[in-house]
Amino acid sequence: MSQQPLRLLILGAHPDDAEFHAGGLAVIYRQLGHVVKMVSVTNGGAGHHIQSGQQLVDIRRAEAAAAGRVIGAEYVTWDFPDGSLLPTLEVREQIIREIRTFRPDLVLTHRTNDYHPDHRAVGQAVQDASYMVTVPLVVADTPILEHDPVVAYMVDTFTKPCPFEPDVIIDIAPHIDTIARMLDCHRSQVYEFLPFNRHYADQVPGTDEEKLSWLRQWYSQRVAKREDRFRTNINSQIGEVRSGRIKFIEAFEISEYASAMDDDQRKKLFPTCVEA
């Protein structure tokens, strides 16, 4: 590990986006003594079929904070309304302030291709903020960065107008249990709203122990699809012999709107547990 801990900032649209898409990298960073901050840009207030209003916002904010505590990371939930986020100047400026204040080495966020308009809005706002973090007269109340950080997109399944291109792939198999425990904190989502919304509520078991086991399997099944999709990329980046042992991955695409990344930075910013 470098003498100065690295700083990872994950800007997701909703509480639980960070864990689902980048929980493995967050766990690796914390195990190496690096600093991780996860942000939900929206308040999560549209993510339920029974709860609503401030009560739901409070629930989701508490769930996110609990998920962060699993790995010793800060997890904050902003106040922008869930389900109606736009890449406004106000959103962009808050992201600029966050990046300048936290001073991350690496920022993770959504692409502008995604099923959820809030995801697309966050991705667009981060693109728009990337260069502006170095401009003194933009958000002049917060000191600038001399250089913008590396920004990477978390994986998605969309192909139009352009598919996700994985520049970095990491093995997260050793961390599946920890990621599941983080997701388990978002009980209003993983055991209530998502099963209702995706029509599998009858599959959710009754006891907490059974739920966590079920959630681990549910998450693993979804992550395993990434390995099938990116098999060629895994072989080219990790090697066919080693890649044959890899079942669960996270993938990231480097944004062209922020700092470029060379091979040394890649190894530093995306540590992997894969051994030769």
N, C-alpha and C positions, 0 to 999 in steps of 0.2 A: 504494500500500500504506500502511496505517496505520503510525504510528511504532512501536508495539508489535506484534511479530508475533502473528498469531492462532495459536490452539492447537487442533488437531483430534485428537480421541480416537475411534478406531474400535474398538468392542467386538464382535468376532465370536465365534462359538462354536468355530470350528476354524481352524487355519492354512490360509490361502488364501481364507477368507470375505471378508476386508477388501478384497483386490484385486479379486475377482470382482464384488463389488457396489459398491465405492466407490473402485476404483483410480484412476479418472480424476480425481476430486476430490482425492485424496491427491497425485497428480502436480501438479495445478494449485497446491495449497497450497505444495508444496516449491519450485516454480518461482518463486513470489512471495516466497519467503523465510520462509514460515510454518513452524510446528513441527507435525509429525505423529507420532503414536504409534499403533501398531496392536497390539491385544491379542487373542490367542486364549485364550478363557476355559478351554477344555479342552486337554488335552495331546496331542490328535491320535492317541492310542494305539489307536483302533479302526479307523483308516482304511487298512487294507491287507488283502490276501488271502493274503500269504505272510509278510511281516515281522510281528512282534508284540512285546509286552512293552517293556522299557526301550529296546531297540535301536530300535524304531519311534518311540518318544517322542523319542529323541535325534535321529533322522533328521529328524523333522518340525520339531523346535525349530530345528535348523540350517538347514533349508530356509526357514523363516519369517524368521529373522534375515538370511539372504542376500537374500530378497525385499525386506526393508526397506532394505538397503544399496543396492539399485538406484536408489532415489530419495533416499537419505540420511535415512531415517526409522528410528526405533527400532521393533522388532517383537519382542514378548515373548510367550512361551507359558506359561500358568499350569499348575498341576498337577491341576486337577479332571479326573476320568476321562472320556475321550471315550465317547460312547454311553450314558452313564447320568447325565447332568447333570440336576439338579433345581433349581428356584429357591429354594434353601434360604436360611436366615438367614446361613450362612457365605458363600455366594456373594454375597448382597446386600451383606454387610459388606465383602467384598474390593472389590466395585465401588464402594461408597461411599468407601473409602480411596483407590482409584485416582483417582476423580473429584476428590476433595479435594486429593490430592497433585499431580496433573498440572494441575489448574485449567484445564480446557478451555473454550474459547468455544463449541465445538460438539462434541456427542457423536453418533456414528452407531452404530446397532445394528439387530438384527432386529426384525420385528414378532412378535406372539404368534400370528399365523397363519403357519404354515410347515410344510413336509413333514417337517422334522427336529425331533425333540423337544429336542435340544440348542439349536437356534435359538430355539425357543419359550421355553425356560427362560431363556436369556440376555435375550431381550426382556422377559420378565416381571420378571426381577431388576433390570433397568435401570429399568423403570417404578417398581418398589418403592423403588429407591434415589433416584429423581429429587428428590423433596421432602426426603427424609431427609438429604441432604448439607448442609442448612442447620440441622439440629437438633443442638444442642451435646451433649446427653446420649446421643445415638445414636453409637456408635463414638467414644467420648469420647477415645480415644487419638490422634485425628487432627483437627487444627483444621478447623473448619467453613468452608464458603463462605458469603458474605453472600447470594449469589443463585445459584440453580441455573442451569446452562448451558442453552442450547437443545439439545434432543434431537430427532434425526430418524431415521426408520426407512429402512433400505435396501429396495430394491424386491424384491417377491416376486410370484408368479403366482397366489396363492390368493384366492378370492372369497367364501368362507363362513367365519365368519358375516358378514364385511364385506370388500369388495375394497380393495386398496391404492389410495389417492388421492394422486396426485403434486402436492404443493404447490410443489415446485421441480424444474425440469428443466435439466440442463446438457449442453452439447455436449462429447463426449469424443473425437471423431474424431481430433484432432491427437495424441492420447495413446495410441492403440491399440497402437502398437509398444512403448511403455514398459510398458504394462499386461501385454502378452504376455511381456515379459522378466521381469517380476515373477512371473507365473504359471509361467514356465519354471523358476524356482527350486524350485517344489514338484513335483519330478520324480516322487516316489513317488505323487503324486496324479494329475497331468494325463497322465502317460504310462503309469501302471501301474494304480492302483486304480480310478479312474473309468472308464477303458476296460473293465476287467474287470467292474465292477459294472453298467455301462450297456450292455455287450455290443457294444462296437465296438473291441476290442483289435486286431483284424486291420487296422484303418485306421491305426494308429500306425506311422509310417515308422521307418527304422533309424538314420540318422545324426543327430547333434545339429542340424545346419543344417536338415535336412528336418523334424525334429521341431518346431523353433521356427516354421518357416513354416506347418506344419500346425496348430500351436497357435493362431497368430494367426488363421487362417481359422476354426478351431473356435470361438474366443471371439467373433470378429466375427459369425458366424452367430447366435449366441445373443443377443448384444447387439442385433442388428438387429431382433429380435422386439419389443423395447421400443418402438422407433419406430413400428411398426405398431399396437401396442396403445394408445399414448398420443398418437396423431396429433392428436386434438382438443385435448388439453392443450398440446401443443407449439405449435399454431397460436395458442391463446389467450394463452400466456405469452410467446412469442417473436415472433409475427406470421407470417402465412402466407407472405410473400415470403421472409423469412429462414429460416423453418422448412423450406422446401422444399429447402434445402441441407444439412439435418441428417440424418445417417444413423445415428449412434451416440450414445446418450444414457445418462446416469444420472439416476435419479429418486429423490426423497426426500419422505417424508411427515412433517410436523412433529408431534411427540408432544404431546398435550394434558396430559401428566403433568408436564411441565417448563416452562421459561420460554416465554412467547409470543414471537413474532417479528414485527416490523413490516417495512415495505418497505425501510427503510434497512439493517436488520440482514440482511435477505435478500440484498441486493446485496453486503454486506460478507462474509457467511459463505459464500455460494455464488457466488464469482466465476466468470464464464463467458468463454469466448474467442470467442463469437459476435459478429460485427461487423455493423453496420447496412449 
